Amino acid sequence: MLISNKIEREITAILALNLQSLSPIQLKRLLTGFDNLPRGSDLGTAIEAEKIGRRDLFDTSHGSKTREDLIERLATGIPTLANDRKTATEIVDGCGGTVVGFQNCVAGQDALYAGLVSHFEMAPEEFEKLYNAEIAEMSPTNPVLKRFTPNIGRMRWFQAYTETRRQLLRAAIAVRLDGPGALSQHLDPYDGKPFSYVTDDREFKLSSELRDENGPLGLLIGR
């Protein structure tokens, strides 16, 4: 998901620089191409496939008989630990120092993932609040959660940026084909309203209410 979104962002920038030079036939062909693209992955699909479905941490611990055996399996079997037995020991002991305790910590992480999947359609601000509250409540007693959980709140923002850039490009194509009045049919996915539109004789810019660290997301066409 992260790789495909990065590629899409770069292609969108290239298209924006050249959109004014495309003919109406080419623009319509471009829209048809968008509609025929494979759906690809999204945040919910990725979490279900890569976290809930795989259970790598549980499988690594499977077969461990003792605390020492579990520590060895984690240190050598989890790539991010890279044979760091000190950290592996801290994780195991933080889960009670037993195989069952560690597996209970893994189950807690699984429960977090499963609970979040149904909330990925929330606004990114609200999702981030929910995610941070869950992490703050669970991580002090669950070192597995603290050590091995990616920042899903940040990923929700990343997905929102991708969805908005995609719609900005569609809206820009619609403006090229039918004029700025077409913006009423291509709404900002962030707030459900038309993108802002600013123009001069040689270029126009569409902007969203969604902001990143550089300000509102926007697309400049015609430069």
Order of alpha helices (4+ residues) and beta strands (2+ residues): alpha-alpha-alpha-alpha-alpha-alpha-alpha-alpha-alpha-alpha-beta-beta-beta
